Amino acid sequence: MHDPVTEDTPTETTPTAKAAAPQTRHWWSTRRALTTGPLRDRGMSTAEYAVGTIAACAFAALLFKVVSSPEVSEMLTKLIDQALKTTG
């Protein structure tokens, strides 16, 4: 049976294969180390940073709106007055 892929591929005994084998092994081990294990998910990408920043800003704006509303301000004032009156 004739297989051109295996016939054209250098074997471990040819000089080309001996020179290319360490480079291929180094490339493969580096690639494998980057795609598996603890280094696989090293952090957020730029798009994830953008979405996270927008979400944080939206939450901060909502929190500011709630805390600065008259109802919450009055409730916090009553709470602080009540806490100060009970201690002395």
C-alpha positions as a printed NumPy array, in Angstrom:
array([[  0.   ,   0.   ,   0.   ],
       [  1.411,   3.41 ,  -1.01 ],
       [  1.057,   6.235,   1.543],
       [  2.638,   9.498,   0.316],
       [  2.246,  11.208,   3.674],
       [  4.37 ,   8.732,   5.577],
       [  6.894,   8.347,   2.763],
       [  7.471,  12.113,   2.514],
       [  7.571,  12.655,   6.264],
       [ 11.111,  12.613,   7.675],
       [ 11.818,   9.827,  10.095],
       [ 13.917,  10.048,  13.256],
       [ 16.934,   8.714,  11.368],
       [ 17.051,  11.407,   8.68 ],
       [ 19.109,  14.558,   9.315],
       [ 16.099,  16.797,   8.708],
       [ 14.059,  15.036,  11.344],
       [ 16.893,  15.154,  13.871],
       [ 17.252,  18.928,  13.425],
       [ 13.508,  19.618,  13.471],
       [ 12.583,  17.265,  16.306],
       [ 13.8  ,  19.472,  19.221],
       [ 12.102,  22.551,  17.729],
       [  8.857,  20.662,  17.204],
       [  8.975,  19.215,  20.702],
       [  9.701,  22.656,  22.163],
       [  6.848,  24.235,  20.192],
       [  4.455,  21.476,  21.16 ],
       [  5.345,  21.546,  24.862],
       [  5.038,  25.349,  24.943],
       [  1.688,  25.22 ,  23.159],
       [  0.431,  22.487,  25.456],
       [  1.529,  24.39 ,  28.562],
       [ -0.363,  27.484,  27.414],
       [ -3.585,  25.643,  26.56 ],
       [ -3.777,  23.394,  29.608],
       [ -3.212,  23.77 ,  33.287],
       [ -3.09 ,  26.906,  35.422],
       [ -1.872,  29.197,  32.616],
       [ -4.856,  28.419,  30.394],
       [ -7.099,  31.112,  31.842],
       [ -4.687,  33.793,  32.965],
       [ -7.081,  36.765,  33.056],
       [ -9.632,  38.833,  31.307],
       [ -9.397,  39.891,  27.715],
       [ -9.952,  43.469,  26.593],
       [-13.632,  42.819,  25.842],
       [-14.152,  41.332,  29.29 ],
       [-12.494,  44.373,  30.872],
       [-14.832,  46.659,  28.904],
       [-17.95 ,  44.75 ,  29.954],
       [-16.767,  44.571,  33.559],
       [-16.018,  48.297,  33.642],
       [-19.414,  49.196,  32.183],
       [-21.172,  46.923,  34.667],
       [-19.245,  48.44 ,  37.592],
       [-20.069,  51.976,  36.454],
       [-23.741,  51.115,  36.032],
       [-23.849,  49.574,  39.507],
       [-22.099,  52.612,  40.995],
       [-24.581,  54.973,  39.304],
       [-27.518,  52.936,  40.573],
       [-26.092,  52.808,  44.087],
       [-25.471,  56.56 ,  44.071],
       [-29.017,  57.202,  42.888],
       [-30.478,  55.008,  45.631],
       [-28.303,  56.361,  48.441],
       [-28.82 ,  59.995,  47.455],
       [-32.615,  59.685,  47.228],
       [-34.582,  61.596,  49.9  ],
       [-36.198,  58.422,  51.284],
       [-32.902,  56.65 ,  51.906],
       [-31.261,  59.826,  53.204],
       [-34.101,  60.282,  55.71 ],
       [-33.913,  56.618,  56.73 ],
       [-30.141,  56.814,  57.283],
       [-30.512,  60.051,  59.297],
       [-33.136,  58.435,  61.545],
       [-30.966,  55.356,  61.967],
       [-27.921,  57.415,  62.979],
       [-29.989,  59.609,  65.341],
       [-31.501,  56.524,  66.929],
       [-28.075,  54.917,  67.361],
       [-26.665,  58.04 ,  69.006],
       [-29.642,  58.464,  71.349],
       [-29.472,  54.877,  72.624],
       [-25.808,  55.142,  73.591],
       [-26.077,  58.211,  75.693]])
